[in-house]
Amino acid sequence: METYRCERLLRRADARVERDVAIAVEDGRIREVLPAAELTPERASGAVGLPGLTVPGLVDAHTHLRSAPAAGQSHLPGLSFEQWAYALGALTPLPPLADATAAAGELLRAGVTSAQIVLHSWGGREERLAELEAAAAAVESAGLRALIVLGFTDQAEYLPAGLDDTEVPLPHRGLPLAEWPALIREARELVGRASRRISLAIGPVAPQWCSDAALGVLAGERGELRVHTHLHESAPQRDWLGTGETPLARLVRFDLLGPFASVAHGVHLTAEEIRTLAERRAAAVHCPSSNAGLGVGTAAVAEWLRRGVEAGIGMDSQVPSEPDAFAEARAALRAAQETGDALTPAQALRMAALGGARAMGSDSGEIVVGAPADFIVLDTDCAGGAEEILETVDRSMLRRSVIDGETRFLPSEDEQSEFARLRSELAGIVERDAAARDERLAALAGPLGCVRDRVLEQNGGPR
């Protein structure tokens, strides 16, 4: 059993900071949380001292595990969400393992101990398995706890249903629907060989981007797996299929919404739909920086919480420089305040920890007996609660990350140098491709205009 002696400790987001508290850890879980004065002399002498403030590890409950060099090039101002999604295909491709490894390292340095990771590409079975293997290896290397979501689509990814246009070339879908069950089985086996910190989930990338047959396959293959999806991210996506059935209703019809599910964004949910999430005990993930950057609107997060929806926070791989989970919690506070329906700092910090953990089906997110031993140590003399923490703390104050009872991050020159080298290599690839990337994006002017026009037509606007 390992014992840690915390100079100051915040057990959960709504608690007050306590002084001189011990945490006993065994087999990756917290066995005791007690005043350090109650330790025997022998245990006290062998305890690992944690100066500063120890808090629950934070959770990125919606990420695509893309590094900052990858995220930086995806900032394409002036495009609607639908145009932006189409334009992503013109960006500079990065080596999957290197990109995922850098992204996982960035999350670790952002105060994140757990992440819900969405993977989707147009590749065939072998390529998709290689992507999954790269993500699992990157997470394993960083020591993160992770739920890796294998995302699927088979229709209308870029244009509303029935409006596929020869002026908008679409990528070749490398994975026929008939091969989805085999891929899911192989993915189960691959993740099953990884550490206990890594689990598999599945889901439609968005419900409207999957046919009825596809949703039926996912429902049939789900078993014990969790489900995660993008939901009502932009206004046009609500009636993307032109049938009057919303993406949320499609999840309900195929029994893909329940305590086993979480949805990301939820910007354009009605009051009734929020009630449906609460009744079905599905979680929702707020992505404030991503929503703002993509111009899709602001989610009614305070209303989610009032209705009883469990809510987490996700950075969505949309932070172009240095991801910071504390900064994202502050972004959630600002976004809610701008809607006139504010969150409290304790609510925002809870979403960043316990809420995110619950969104990915984990019992981490607080420092209590029986919970996974996932916590971080900050170089701060903060002695207040959530409000003071969110006012003063940022990623630069991180001094240690403990995940599953093991120290996974300690600042060191060698470690920082290796991480900086990897990021520099990726940034170099992006920079060297800048001119060619600009040409590829310029060549999309026609298709992007068609995407804009077709979306306007679908929503009753002028061409």
ZIWOKA-V674382 format. One record per residue. SS is DSSP state (helix for helix, strand for strand, loop for the rest). PHI is phi in radians with two decimals (NA if undefined). Layout:
<<SS PHI> <SS PHI>>
//
This chain:
<<loop NA> <strand -1.73> <strand -2.05> <strand -1.96> <strand -1.97> <strand -1.59> <strand -1.06> <strand -2.44> <strand -2.45> <strand -1.94> <loop -1.25> <loop -2.63> <loop -1.05> <loop -1.66> <loop -1.63> <loop -1.70> <loop -1.26> <strand -1.87> <strand -1.90> <strand 0.91> <strand -2.10> <strand -1.82> <strand -2.12> <strand -1.80> <strand -2.17> <strand -2.55> <loop 0.90> <loop 1.42> <strand -2.19> <strand -1.41> <strand -1.73> <strand -2.59> <strand -2.30> <strand -2.59> <strand -1.00> <helix -1.06> <helix -1.11> <helix -1.54> <loop -1.22> <loop -1.19> <helix -0.96> <helix -1.14> <helix -1.18> <helix -1.11> <helix -1.22> <helix -1.68> <loop -1.26> <strand -1.47> <strand -1.33> <strand -2.10> <strand -1.18> <strand 1.65> <strand -2.03> <strand -1.74> <strand -2.36> <strand -1.03> <loop -1.09> <strand -1.56> <strand -2.19> <strand -1.62> <strand -1.49> <strand -2.76> <strand -2.47> <loop -1.84> <loop 0.93> <loop -1.88> <loop -1.29> <helix -1.01> <helix -1.05> <helix -1.25> <helix -1.15> <helix -1.04> <helix -1.35> <loop -1.54> <loop -1.45> <loop -2.14> <loop -1.10> <loop 1.60> <loop -1.83> <loop -1.23> <helix -0.99> <helix -1.17> <helix -1.16> <helix -1.03> <helix -1.06> <helix -1.21> <helix -1.21> <helix -0.99> <helix -1.15> <helix -1.63> <loop -1.35> <loop -1.25> <loop -1.28> <loop -2.05> <loop -0.99> <helix -0.97> <helix -1.18> <helix -1.12> <helix -1.11> <helix -1.14> <helix -1.13> <helix -1.12> <helix -1.11> <helix -1.11> <helix -1.11> <helix -1.11> <helix -1.08> <helix -1.01> <helix -1.33> <loop -1.58> <loop 1.62> <strand -1.53> <strand -1.99> <strand -2.43> <strand -2.55> <strand -1.82> <strand -1.98> <strand -1.74> <strand -2.01> <loop -2.72> <loop -2.65> <loop -1.64> <loop -1.27> <loop -1.41> <helix -1.03> <helix -1.13> <helix -1.15> <helix -1.19> <helix -1.17> <helix -1.13> <helix -1.10> <helix -1.12> <helix -1.11> <helix -1.13> <helix -1.10> <helix -1.12> <helix -1.14> <helix -1.15> <helix -1.13> <helix -1.07> <helix -1.10> <helix -1.32> <loop 1.54> <loop -1.22> <strand -1.52> <strand -2.57> <strand -1.96> <strand -1.70> <strand -1.75> <strand -1.50> <strand -1.66> <strand -2.33> <loop -2.53> <loop -2.59> <loop -2.83> <loop 0.85> <loop -1.19> <loop -2.07> <loop -2.22> <loop -0.96> <loop -0.94> <loop 1.48> <loop -2.00> <loop -0.96> <loop -2.20> <loop -1.13> <loop -1.40> <loop -2.13> <loop -1.01> <loop -1.90> <loop -1.09> <loop -1.36> <loop -1.37> <loop -1.42> <loop -2.13> <loop -1.07> <helix -0.97> <helix -1.08> <helix -1.64> <helix -1.04> <helix -1.01> <helix -1.14> <helix -1.08> <helix -1.10> <helix -1.09> <helix -1.16> <helix -1.14> <helix -1.02> <helix -1.14> <helix -1.12> <helix -1.21> <helix -1.10> <loop -1.50> <loop -1.42> <loop -1.26> <loop -1.19> <loop -1.33> <strand -2.00> <strand -2.25> <strand -1.92> <strand -2.35> <strand -2.34> <strand 2.96> <strand -1.18> <loop -0.99> <strand -2.64> <helix -1.05> <helix -1.32> <helix -1.65> <loop -2.19> <loop -1.22> <helix -1.01> <helix -1.08> <helix -1.17> <helix -1.10> <helix -1.12> <helix -1.12> <helix -1.09> <helix -1.13> <helix -1.25> <helix -1.63> <helix -1.07> <loop 1.00> <loop -1.55> <loop -1.25> <strand -1.38> <strand -2.16> <strand -2.46> <strand -2.72> <strand -1.40> <strand -2.50> <loop 0.84> <loop -1.28> <loop -2.20> <helix -1.07> <helix -1.07> <helix -1.21> <helix -1.09> <helix -2.12> <loop -1.07> <loop -1.56> <loop 1.21> <loop -1.83> <loop 1.53> <loop -1.60> <loop -1.33> <helix -0.99> <helix -1.06> <helix -1.09> <helix -1.16> <helix -1.05> <helix -1.12> <helix -1.07> <loop -1.75> <loop 0.94> <loop -1.87> <loop -2.26> <loop -3.04> <loop -1.08> <loop -1.55> <strand -2.13> <strand -2.41> <strand -2.19> <strand -1.84> <strand 1.43> <loop 0.99> <loop -1.18> <loop -1.98> <loop -1.59> <loop -1.43> <helix -1.03> <helix -1.16> <helix -1.20> <helix -1.08> <helix -1.08> <helix -1.10> <helix -1.01> <helix -1.13> <helix -1.12> <loop -1.57> <loop 1.02> <loop -1.55> <strand -1.65> <strand -2.22> <strand -2.04> <strand -1.52> <loop -2.15> <helix -1.09> <helix -1.18> <helix -1.12> <helix -1.02> <helix -1.16> <helix -1.13> <helix -1.57> <loop 1.16> <loop -1.63> <loop 2.04> <loop -2.21> <loop -1.26> <loop -1.50> <helix -1.17> <helix -1.03> <helix -1.22> <helix -0.93> <helix -1.15> <helix -1.07> <helix -1.37> <loop 1.64> <loop -1.42> <loop -1.23> <strand -2.28> <strand -2.07> <strand -2.22> <loop -2.27> <loop -1.57> <loop 1.05> <loop 0.91> <loop -2.02> <loop -1.68> <loop -1.39> <loop -2.11> <loop -2.09> <loop -0.99> <loop -2.54> <helix -1.15> <helix -1.21> <helix -1.11> <helix -1.19> <helix -1.12> <helix -1.14> <helix -1.09> <helix -1.11> <helix -1.08> <helix -1.13> <helix -1.07> <helix -1.15> <helix -1.08> <helix -1.17> <helix -1.44> <loop 1.47> <loop -2.27> <loop -1.32> <loop -1.70> <loop -1.54> <helix -1.00> <helix -1.11> <helix -1.13> <helix -1.14> <helix -1.20> <helix -1.11> <helix -1.03> <helix -1.26> <helix -2.13> <helix -1.11> <helix -1.07> <helix -1.13> <helix -1.07> <helix -1.17> <helix -1.11> <loop -1.83> <loop 1.35> <loop -1.81> <loop -1.78> <loop -1.49> <loop 1.77> <loop -2.67> <loop -1.77> <loop -2.39> <loop -1.05> <loop 1.70> <loop -1.36> <strand -1.00> <loop -1.45> <loop -2.08> <strand -2.65> <strand -2.22> <strand -2.08> <strand -2.03> <loop -1.46> <loop -2.64> <loop -1.70> <loop -0.93> <loop -2.14> <loop -1.62> <loop -1.99> <helix -1.03> <helix -1.07> <helix -1.16> <helix -1.06> <helix -1.26> <helix -1.36> <helix -2.11> <loop -1.66> <loop -2.49> <helix -1.05> <helix -1.16> <helix -1.57> <strand -1.18> <strand -2.09> <strand -2.83> <strand -2.19> <strand -1.95> <strand -2.29> <loop 0.99> <loop 1.43> <strand -2.09> <strand -1.23> <strand -1.91> <strand -2.49> <loop -2.43> <loop -1.03> <loop -2.61> <helix -1.10> <helix -1.11> <helix -1.14> <helix -1.14> <helix -1.13> <helix -1.14> <helix -1.12> <helix -1.10> <helix -1.09> <helix -1.11> <helix -1.09> <helix -1.13> <helix -1.06> <helix -1.17> <helix -1.08> <helix -1.13> <helix -1.06> <helix -1.11> <helix -1.15> <helix -1.17> <loop -1.65> <helix -1.01> <helix -1.13> <helix -1.13> <helix -1.11> <helix -1.06> <helix -1.15> <helix -1.11> <helix -1.15> <helix -1.10> <helix -1.18> <loop -1.56> <helix -0.97> <helix -1.12> <helix -1.00> <helix -1.16> <helix -1.12> <helix -1.15> <helix -1.01> <helix -1.01> <helix -1.14> <helix -1.16> <helix -1.17> <helix -1.08> <helix -1.04> <helix -1.04> <loop -1.78> <loop 1.39> <loop -1.68> <loop -1.30> <loop -1.31>>
//
